[in-house]
Every structure is written in C-alpha cells, then in structure tokens.
Amino acid sequence: MRLWIKVICENSEIMLCCVYLPCEEGNRKMRENYQEALNILQKETDILENEGKEFYIFGDFNAHIGSPE
C-alpha cells in the first residue's frame, strides 16, 4: 500500500511516497505480494528518475534482515 503526494513549491515539485507493506514473513503468497509491491514501487521510481523528478520514500516496509536464529 502506498500513497504518492505531489508538493508544488514556488519553482519545483517534490514527490513524496508514504509506504506501508505487510511483514515479508509468512506464507508464500504473502512473500509474493510483498515482492510485487516492491516491484511496483521500483517501476514508479524509475519513471520519476527518468523525468528528473525529486522524490522521497518513507514509511513502514516491515522488512526483516537476517535469520531469526
């Protein structure tokens, strides 16, 4: 889940993205949904970069790194 907000300043535009993703742990379907959400976000940021837009991404990605052991 994500929400893009365009902030228009006097001479520029800034794109802000607030992200919430469910935990990447869990069953296979949940992991696929997590990866799909990341892929969509990557495509959107690629477009913004190609357009030369300034953007910031913040929020809760619920990612866990490493082994639970």
C-alpha positions as protocol buffer text, in pm:
chain_id: "A"
residue {
  index: 1
  type: MET
  ca { x: 0 y: 0 z: 0 }
}
residue {
  index: 2
  type: ARG
  ca { x: 140 y: 339 z: -95 }
}
residue {
  index: 3
  type: LEU
  ca { x: 30 y: 697 z: -131 }
}
residue {
  index: 4
  type: TRP
  ca { x: 205 y: 947 z: -358 }
}
residue {
  index: 5
  type: ILE
  ca { x: 173 y: 1318 z: -279 }
}
residue {
  index: 6
  type: LYS
  ca { x: 292 y: 1592 z: -513 }
}
residue {
  index: 7
  type: VAL
  ca { x: 421 y: 1900 z: -332 }
}
residue {
  index: 8
  type: ILE
  ca { x: 440 y: 2204 z: -556 }
}
residue {
  index: 9
  type: CYS
  ca { x: 684 y: 2465 z: -439 }
}
residue {
  index: 10
  type: GLU
  ca { x: 750 y: 2802 z: -592 }
}
residue {
  index: 11
  type: ASN
  ca { x: 994 y: 2674 z: -856 }
}
residue {
  index: 12
  type: SER
  ca { x: 987 y: 2296 z: -818 }
}
residue {
  index: 13
  type: GLU
  ca { x: 787 y: 1983 z: -749 }
}
residue {
  index: 14
  type: ILE
  ca { x: 869 y: 1716 z: -494 }
}
residue {
  index: 15
  type: MET
  ca { x: 705 y: 1375 z: -489 }
}
residue {
  index: 16
  type: LEU
  ca { x: 654 y: 1211 z: -150 }
}
residue {
  index: 17
  type: CYS
  ca { x: 559 y: 847 z: -110 }
}
residue {
  index: 18
  type: CYS
  ca { x: 427 y: 705 z: 214 }
}
residue {
  index: 19
  type: VAL
  ca { x: 456 y: 324 z: 218 }
}
residue {
  index: 20
  type: TYR
  ca { x: 312 y: 51 z: 434 }
}
residue {
  index: 21
  type: LEU
  ca { x: 394 y: -310 z: 350 }
}
residue {
  index: 22
  type: PRO
  ca { x: 289 y: -618 z: 545 }
}
residue {
  index: 23
  type: CYS
  ca { x: 557 y: -837 z: 701 }
}
residue {
  index: 24
  type: GLU
  ca { x: 763 y: -1028 z: 447 }
}
residue {
  index: 25
  type: GLU
  ca { x: 750 y: -1335 z: 667 }
}
residue {
  index: 26
  type: GLY
  ca { x: 468 y: -1583 z: 643 }
}
residue {
  index: 27
  type: ASN
  ca { x: 334 y: -1796 z: 368 }
}
residue {
  index: 28
  type: ARG
  ca { x: 447 y: -1796 z: 6 }
}
residue {
  index: 29
  type: LYS
  ca { x: 154 y: -1582 z: -113 }
}
residue {
  index: 30
  type: MET
  ca { x: 238 y: -1308 z: 138 }
}
residue {
  index: 31
  type: ARG
  ca { x: 602 y: -1308 z: 23 }
}
residue {
  index: 32
  type: GLU
  ca { x: 491 y: -1284 z: -341 }
}
residue {
  index: 33
  type: ASN
  ca { x: 263 y: -989 z: -258 }
}
residue {
  index: 34
  type: TYR
  ca { x: 549 y: -820 z: -74 }
}
residue {
  index: 35
  type: GLN
  ca { x: 781 y: -862 z: -372 }
}
residue {
  index: 36
  type: GLU
  ca { x: 512 y: -744 z: -614 }
}
residue {
  index: 37
  type: ALA
  ca { x: 463 y: -425 z: -410 }
}
residue {
  index: 38
  type: LEU
  ca { x: 840 y: -360 z: -419 }
}
residue {
  index: 39
  type: ASN
  ca { x: 844 y: -419 z: -796 }
}
residue {
  index: 40
  type: ILE
  ca { x: 563 y: -166 z: -849 }
}
residue {
  index: 41
  type: LEU
  ca { x: 741 y: 90 z: -634 }
}
residue {
  index: 42
  type: GLN
  ca { x: 1060 y: 33 z: -832 }
}
residue {
  index: 43
  type: LYS
  ca { x: 879 y: 95 z: -1163 }
}
residue {
  index: 44
  type: GLU
  ca { x: 725 y: 415 z: -1028 }
}
residue {
  index: 45
  type: THR
  ca { x: 1058 y: 549 z: -902 }
}
residue {
  index: 46
  type: ASP
  ca { x: 1225 y: 459 z: -1233 }
}
residue {
  index: 47
  type: ILE
  ca { x: 967 y: 674 z: -1413 }
}
residue {
  index: 48
  type: LEU
  ca { x: 1024 y: 963 z: -1172 }
}
residue {
  index: 49
  type: GLU
  ca { x: 1402 y: 937 z: -1214 }
}
residue {
  index: 50
  type: ASN
  ca { x: 1367 y: 937 z: -1593 }
}
residue {
  index: 51
  type: GLU
  ca { x: 1153 y: 1252 z: -1567 }
}
residue {
  index: 52
  type: GLY
  ca { x: 1415 y: 1415 z: -1344 }
}
residue {
  index: 53
  type: LYS
  ca { x: 1172 y: 1447 z: -1052 }
}
residue {
  index: 54
  type: GLU
  ca { x: 1284 y: 1478 z: -692 }
}
residue {
  index: 55
  type: PHE
  ca { x: 1121 y: 1217 z: -469 }
}
residue {
  index: 56
  type: TYR
  ca { x: 1135 y: 1078 z: -117 }
}
residue {
  index: 57
  type: ILE
  ca { x: 1001 y: 747 z: 12 }
}
residue {
  index: 58
  type: PHE
  ca { x: 921 y: 689 z: 377 }
}
residue {
  index: 59
  type: GLY
  ca { x: 705 y: 460 z: 583 }
}
residue {
  index: 60
  type: ASP
  ca { x: 696 y: 109 z: 720 }
}
residue {
  index: 61
  type: PHE
  ca { x: 839 y: -159 z: 493 }
}
residue {
  index: 62
  type: ASN
  ca { x: 824 y: -424 z: 768 }
}
residue {
  index: 63
  type: ALA
  ca { x: 1138 y: -587 z: 628 }
}
residue {
  index: 64
  type: HIS
  ca { x: 1348 y: -816 z: 840 }
}
residue {
  index: 65
  type: ILE
  ca { x: 1709 y: -884 z: 757 }
}
residue {
  index: 66
  type: GLY
  ca { x: 1894 y: -1196 z: 855 }
}
residue {
  index: 67
  type: SER
  ca { x: 1793 y: -1521 z: 1014 }
}
residue {
  index: 68
  type: PRO
  ca { x: 1560 y: -1540 z: 1314 }
}
residue {
  index: 69
  type: GLU
  ca { x: 1818 y: -1772 z: 1470 }
}
